[in-house]
């Protein structure tokens, strides 16, 4: 079996689909950080009061 056939069997995501997954996970991560900081400052931490 040639090397190209072995790689094609293993590689099931294209480059663009991998980039979309990366962007979505970074967006979720940043949104969670914003929400957690807001919760900590307003409800759980009480900093600034």
C-alpha positions, 0 to 999 in steps of 0.5 A: 500500500502506498503512502498516499493511500495510508494518509487518505485513510487517516486524514478525514478532516480538510484544512478548512474544516479544521480551521472552522472547528478551531475558530468555534472552540476559540469563540466558545472559550472567549465567551466563557471567559467573559461570562465567568469574569462577569459572574465573579465580579457581580455575584461570587467575588464582590470585588469593587463593592 
